[in-house]
Amino acid sequence: MPDHPVRIQLCLVSHTNVGKTTLARTLLGADVGEVRDAAHVTQTADAHLLLADEEGDTLYLWDTPGFGDSARLAKRLELAGNPLGWFLTEVWDRVSDRAFWLSQRALQAARDNADVVLYLVNASEDPQDAGYVAPEMRILQWLDKPVVVLLNQMGAPRPAAQEQEDIARWARHVQPYGIVREVVPLDAFARSWVHERALFDAVRTCLPTESQPGYARLVAAWEKRNLDRFRASMALLARQIIAAARDAEPVKEGSRIQNALGTLGLGRAVSDAAREEAMQALTARLTRMGSETTAKLLSLHRLQGGAAEQLNQRLRENFAFTEPVNVKQAGLLGAIASGAATGASADLLAGGLTLGGGMLVGAVVGAATFAGAAWGINKVKGQDRAKARLTNDFLIALATADLLRYLAVIHFGRGRGNYVQGEAPAFWREEVEAVVHVRSGSLLRILDRAREAEEPGEAEAELAGVLEDACLQVLRKLYPGAPLPSSAR
């Protein structure tokens, strides 16, 4: 006989202005409640659907008003023979003592609805200085419900070992209260879908046996949703990188005299202004693609953004120029060079440029062979004009930047409003650069094939697989012990 669907309810409670609604927005992916830096912004206790599956199981998250004068509330309850009975029948003055009344609303919501209480604390404080914790723990003890302590406001993401110090410090502080089952770092501004799994694992340990099958189905649905979104994100990044690799911008041709002087190494075949114009056009398209990719990435993660990250990498070393070699010019060059141009001399005469197929001019020996090779490659590749394109080095850097951008998006707390690209922590950059470097050979092979292929689809799929593998490796380093798949595919 199949298990009946379950309804599980989590209740967020904390001292006022610790960040319950911000965390609720982040977990729900929706702008619930109101977020302001002020006490008692949340005035009501409200339930929001957090998860649901096809079998009818549901997981609800309650956002509640914050506790105000916790010490006075605890003392009032201690004076009553039957604290909760007295508390819930007492007439509270909503006008003259509204903070006290809001504390009642929070406690009543937890008493009537919570299967598990999620208690937020401000982790930037030393536990010994957070005087509100002790009376609020005594208040929660009267509920006799399992409590998971969530460490909020932990600051920018840090290596796991440093976060463990905060966890241990708070775990020692709340150990005397038997209702606390686990302490979990879950900063609304510095967590990811991988990190959120720690919350769901902690909740599982608090639930009765009969709720376990339904809860397992809910967590499986959550995992599938996040893995699907992860794959879609990597596919978006791969599409952008492959499009950037295949993009090229024709460079306006110079006069015949300019071209001849450029071939002889006495000038440039095309003017600096023409090169700059080509670079600007290429950069504009790259920026537009980056903005579109960022917008889609934010939409996938239920975030909003204004102007997406602008790609201002416009240095010359990020562009490669390929110029067709005119057969008559090559013959003139051969005559001047007495029929032989090899190695460095050929590189010099060609201005260090490459032919359409990526062959260095310097690899061609002899004036006659040089002219024939130039004509053949130009004809096969259809290259009859100089072009600018992004270098492989830049595209590898773009892959690194895109993975860092993905990490920034998945760690962005919705309570902060519109997404703003921030600086990635140094250890993120180090980890991403390391995994990309290891895969640089595979990335280069994919980029080279992408430029030659008639259609980009196969290259996009292959690159998405490499990005998935690289990103999973980074996430495993950032969240050691997290149940990540060996591969997302």
FENURMO-V761288 format. One record per residue. RES is the residue in one small letter. PSI is psi as a letter, one per 20 degrees, with the letter a starting at -180 (NA if undefined). OMEGA is omega as a letter, one per 30 degrees, with the letter a starting at -180 (999 if undefined). Layout:
# FENURMO-V761288
res:RES psi:PSI omega:OMEGA
res:RES psi:PSI omega:OMEGA
This chain:
# FENURMO-V761288
res:m psi:p omega:a
res:p psi:q omega:l
res:d psi:q omega:l
res:h psi:q omega:l
res:p psi:q omega:a
res:v psi:q omega:l
res:r psi:o omega:a
res:i psi:p omega:a
res:q psi:p omega:l
res:l psi:p omega:a
res:c psi:o omega:l
res:l psi:p omega:l
res:v psi:q omega:l
res:s psi:r omega:l
res:h psi:q omega:a
res:t psi:q omega:l
res:n psi:k omega:l
res:v psi:h omega:l
res:g psi:k omega:a
res:k psi:g omega:a
res:t psi:h omega:l
res:t psi:g omega:l
res:l psi:g omega:l
res:a psi:g omega:l
res:r psi:g omega:a
res:t psi:g omega:a
res:l psi:h omega:a
res:l psi:h omega:a
res:g psi:k omega:a
res:a psi:q omega:a
res:d psi:m omega:l
res:v psi:q omega:l
res:g psi:a omega:a
res:e psi:p omega:a
res:v psi:o omega:l
res:r psi:q omega:l
res:d psi:m omega:a
res:a psi:r omega:l
res:a psi:q omega:l
res:h psi:l omega:l
res:v psi:g omega:l
res:t psi:p omega:a
res:q psi:i omega:a
res:t psi:r omega:l
res:a psi:p omega:a
res:d psi:q omega:l
res:a psi:p omega:l
res:h psi:p omega:l
res:l psi:o omega:a
res:l psi:g omega:a
res:l psi:q omega:l
res:a psi:q omega:l
res:d psi:r omega:a
res:e psi:h omega:a
res:e psi:i omega:l
res:g psi:j omega:l
res:d psi:q omega:a
res:t psi:q omega:l
res:l psi:p omega:a
res:y psi:q omega:l
res:l psi:p omega:l
res:w psi:p omega:l
res:d psi:p omega:a
res:t psi:r omega:l
res:p psi:q omega:l
res:g psi:q omega:l
res:f psi:p omega:l
res:g psi:d omega:l
res:d psi:n omega:a
res:s psi:h omega:a
res:a psi:g omega:a
res:r psi:h omega:l
res:l psi:g omega:l
res:a psi:h omega:a
res:k psi:g omega:l
res:r psi:g omega:a
res:l psi:h omega:a
res:e psi:h omega:a
res:l psi:i omega:a
res:a psi:q omega:l
res:g psi:g omega:l
res:n psi:n omega:a
res:p psi:g omega:a
res:l psi:h omega:l
res:g psi:g omega:l
res:w psi:g omega:a
res:f psi:g omega:a
res:l psi:i omega:l
res:t psi:i omega:a
res:e psi:q omega:l
res:v psi:p omega:a
res:w psi:q omega:a
res:d psi:o omega:a
res:r psi:i omega:a
res:v psi:g omega:a
res:s psi:h omega:a
res:d psi:l omega:a
res:r psi:h omega:l
res:a psi:h omega:l
res:f psi:h omega:l
res:w psi:h omega:l
res:l psi:h omega:l
res:s psi:h omega:l
res:q psi:g omega:a
res:r psi:g omega:a
res:a psi:g omega:a
res:l psi:h omega:l
res:q psi:g omega:l
res:a psi:g omega:l
res:a psi:g omega:a
res:r psi:g omega:a
res:d psi:h omega:a
res:n psi:h omega:a
res:a psi:p omega:l
res:d psi:h omega:l
res:v psi:p omega:l
res:v psi:p omega:l
res:l psi:o omega:a
res:y psi:o omega:a
res:l psi:q omega:l
res:v psi:q omega:l
res:n psi:o omega:a
res:a psi:i omega:l
res:s psi:i omega:l
res:e psi:q omega:l
res:d psi:p omega:a
res:p psi:h omega:a
res:q psi:h omega:a
res:d psi:i omega:a
res:a psi:m omega:a
res:g psi:i omega:a
res:y psi:i omega:a
res:v psi:g omega:a
res:a psi:g omega:l
res:p psi:h omega:a
res:e psi:h omega:l
res:m psi:h omega:l
res:r psi:h omega:l
res:i psi:g omega:a
res:l psi:h omega:l
res:q psi:h omega:l
res:w psi:h omega:l
res:l psi:h omega:a
res:d psi:l omega:l
res:k psi:q omega:a
res:p psi:q omega:a
res:v psi:p omega:l
res:v psi:p omega:l
res:v psi:p omega:l
res:l psi:p omega:l
res:l psi:o omega:a
res:n psi:r omega:l
res:q psi:l omega:l
res:m psi:i omega:a
res:g psi:a omega:a
res:a psi:q omega:l
res:p psi:p omega:l
res:r psi:r omega:l
res:p psi:q omega:a
res:a psi:h omega:a
res:a psi:h omega:l
res:q psi:h omega:l
res:e psi:h omega:l
res:q psi:h omega:l
res:e psi:g omega:l
res:d psi:g omega:a
res:i psi:g omega:a
res:a psi:h omega:a
res:r psi:g omega:l
res:w psi:h omega:l
res:a psi:g omega:l
res:r psi:h omega:a
res:h psi:h omega:a
res:v psi:j omega:a
res:q psi:h omega:a
res:p psi:i omega:a
res:y psi:o omega:a
res:g psi:i omega:a
res:i psi:i omega:a
res:v psi:o omega:a
res:r psi:h omega:a
res:e psi:q omega:l
res:v psi:p omega:a
res:v psi:p omega:l
res:p psi:p omega:a
res:l psi:m omega:l
res:d psi:p omega:a
res:a psi:h omega:a
res:f psi:i omega:a
res:a psi:l omega:l
res:r psi:r omega:l
res:s psi:r omega:l
res:w psi:h omega:l
res:v psi:g omega:a
res:h psi:h omega:a
res:e psi:h omega:l
res:r psi:h omega:l
res:a psi:h omega:l
res:l psi:g omega:a
res:f psi:h omega:l
res:d psi:h omega:l
res:a psi:g omega:l
res:v psi:h omega:a
res:r psi:g omega:a
res:t psi:i omega:a
res:c psi:i omega:a
res:l psi:q omega:l
res:p psi:r omega:a
res:t psi:g omega:a
res:e psi:i omega:l
res:s psi:i omega:a
res:q psi:g omega:a
res:p psi:g omega:l
res:g psi:h omega:l
res:y psi:h omega:l
res:a psi:h omega:l
res:r psi:h omega:l
res:l psi:g omega:a
res:v psi:h omega:l
res:a psi:g omega:l
res:a psi:h omega:l
res:w psi:g omega:a
res:e psi:g omega:l
res:k psi:g omega:l
res:r psi:g omega:a
res:n psi:h omega:l
res:l psi:h omega:l
res:d psi:g omega:l
res:r psi:h omega:l
res:f psi:g omega:l
res:r psi:g omega:l
res:a psi:h omega:l
res:s psi:g omega:l
res:m psi:h omega:l
res:a psi:h omega:l
res:l psi:g omega:a
res:l psi:g omega:l
res:a psi:g omega:a
res:r psi:g omega:l
res:q psi:g omega:a
res:i psi:g omega:l
res:i psi:g omega:l
res:a psi:h omega:l
res:a psi:h omega:l
res:a psi:h omega:a
res:r psi:i omega:a
res:d psi:q omega:l
res:a psi:q omega:a
res:e psi:p omega:l
res:p psi:q omega:l
res:v psi:p omega:a
res:k psi:p omega:a
res:e psi:q omega:l
res:g psi:a omega:l
res:s psi:r omega:l
res:r psi:h omega:l
res:i psi:g omega:l
res:q psi:g omega:a
res:n psi:g omega:a
res:a psi:g omega:l
res:l psi:h omega:l
res:g psi:g omega:l
res:t psi:h omega:a
res:l psi:i omega:a
res:g psi:j omega:a
res:l psi:i omega:l
res:g psi:a omega:l
res:r psi:q omega:l
res:a psi:h omega:l
res:v psi:q omega:a
res:s psi:q omega:l
res:d psi:h omega:a
res:a psi:g omega:l
res:a psi:h omega:l
res:r psi:g omega:a
res:e psi:g omega:l
res:e psi:g omega:l
res:a psi:g omega:l
res:m psi:g omega:l
res:q psi:g omega:l
res:a psi:g omega:l
res:l psi:g omega:l
res:t psi:h omega:l
res:a psi:g omega:l
res:r psi:h omega:l
res:l psi:g omega:l
res:t psi:g omega:l
res:r psi:g omega:l
res:m psi:g omega:l
res:g psi:g omega:l
res:s psi:g omega:l
res:e psi:g omega:l
res:t psi:g omega:l
res:t psi:g omega:a
res:a psi:g omega:l
res:k psi:h omega:l
res:l psi:g omega:l
res:l psi:g omega:l
res:s psi:g omega:l
res:l psi:h omega:a
res:h psi:j omega:l
res:r psi:l omega:l
res:l psi:r omega:l
res:q psi:q omega:l
res:g psi:q omega:l
res:g psi:d omega:l
res:a psi:p omega:l
res:a psi:r omega:a
res:e psi:p omega:l
res:q psi:p omega:a
res:l psi:o omega:a
res:n psi:j omega:a
res:q psi:n omega:a
res:r psi:j omega:l
res:l psi:q omega:a
res:r psi:h omega:a
res:e psi:i omega:l
res:n psi:j omega:a
res:f psi:q omega:l
res:a psi:p omega:a
res:f psi:p omega:l
res:t psi:p omega:a
res:e psi:p omega:l
res:p psi:q omega:l
res:v psi:p omega:a
res:n psi:p omega:a
res:v psi:g omega:a
res:k psi:h omega:l
res:q psi:g omega:l
res:a psi:h omega:l
res:g psi:g omega:l
res:l psi:g omega:l
res:l psi:g omega:a
res:g psi:h omega:l
res:a psi:g omega:l
res:i psi:h omega:a
res:a psi:j omega:l
res:s psi:k omega:l
res:g psi:j omega:a
res:a psi:p omega:l
res:a psi:o omega:a
res:t psi:q omega:l
res:g psi:c omega:a
res:a psi:h omega:a
res:s psi:h omega:l
res:a psi:h omega:l
res:d psi:g omega:a
res:l psi:g omega:a
res:l psi:h omega:a
res:a psi:i omega:a
res:g psi:j omega:l
res:g psi:j omega:a
res:l psi:r omega:l
res:t psi:q omega:l
res:l psi:r omega:a
res:g psi:h omega:a
res:g psi:j omega:l
res:g psi:j omega:l
res:m psi:p omega:l
res:l psi:p omega:l
res:v psi:h omega:a
res:g psi:i omega:l
res:a psi:i omega:a
res:v psi:p omega:a
res:v psi:p omega:l
res:g psi:q omega:a
res:a psi:g omega:a
res:a psi:g omega:l
res:t psi:g omega:l
res:f psi:g omega:a
res:a psi:g omega:a
res:g psi:g omega:a
res:a psi:g omega:a
res:a psi:g omega:a
res:w psi:g omega:a
res:g psi:g omega:a
res:i psi:g omega:l
res:n psi:h omega:a
res:k psi:g omega:a
res:v psi:g omega:a
res:k psi:i omega:a
res:g psi:k omega:a
res:q psi:o omega:l
res:d psi:j omega:l
res:r psi:q omega:l
res:a psi:q omega:a
res:k psi:q omega:l
res:a psi:q omega:l
res:r psi:r omega:l
res:l psi:q omega:a
res:t psi:r omega:l
res:n psi:h omega:l
res:d psi:g omega:l
res:f psi:h omega:a
res:l psi:h omega:l
res:i psi:g omega:l
res:a psi:h omega:l
res:l psi:h omega:l
res:a psi:g omega:l
res:t psi:g omega:a
res:a psi:h omega:a
res:d psi:h omega:l
res:l psi:h omega:l
res:l psi:h omega:l
res:r psi:g omega:l
res:y psi:g omega:l
res:l psi:g omega:l
res:a psi:h omega:a
res:v psi:g omega:a
res:i psi:i omega:l
res:h psi:j omega:a
res:f psi:p omega:l
res:g psi:p omega:a
res:r psi:h omega:a
res:g psi:i omega:a
res:r psi:i omega:a
res:g psi:b omega:a
res:n psi:q omega:a
res:y psi:p omega:l
res:v psi:p omega:l
res:q psi:p omega:l
res:g psi:r omega:l
res:e psi:p omega:l
res:a psi:q omega:l
res:p psi:q omega:a
res:a psi:h omega:a
res:f psi:h omega:l
res:w psi:g omega:a
res:r psi:g omega:a
res:e psi:g omega:a
res:e psi:g omega:a
res:v psi:g omega:l
res:e psi:h omega:a
res:a psi:g omega:a
res:v psi:h omega:l
res:v psi:g omega:l
res:h psi:g omega:a
res:v psi:h omega:a
res:r psi:j omega:a
res:s psi:h omega:l
res:g psi:g omega:l
res:s psi:g omega:a
res:l psi:g omega:a
res:l psi:g omega:l
res:r psi:g omega:l
res:i psi:g omega:a
res:l psi:g omega:l
res:d psi:g omega:l
res:r psi:h omega:a
res:a psi:h omega:a
res:r psi:h omega:a
res:e psi:h omega:a
res:a psi:q omega:l
res:e psi:h omega:a
res:e psi:q omega:a
res:p psi:i omega:a
res:g psi:g omega:a
res:e psi:g omega:l
res:a psi:h omega:l
res:e psi:g omega:a
res:a psi:g omega:a
res:e psi:g omega:l
res:l psi:h omega:l
res:a psi:h omega:l
res:g psi:g omega:l
res:v psi:g omega:l
res:l psi:g omega:l
res:e psi:g omega:a
res:d psi:g omega:a
res:a psi:g omega:a
res:c psi:h omega:l
res:l psi:h omega:l
res:q psi:g omega:l
res:v psi:g omega:a
res:l psi:h omega:l
res:r psi:h omega:l
res:k psi:h omega:a
res:l psi:h omega:a
res:y psi:m omega:a
res:p psi:p omega:a
res:g psi:i omega:l
res:a psi:q omega:a
res:p psi:m omega:l
res:l psi:q omega:l
res:p psi:q omega:l
res:s psi:h omega:l
res:s psi:q omega:l
res:a psi:i omega:a
res:r psi:NA omega:999
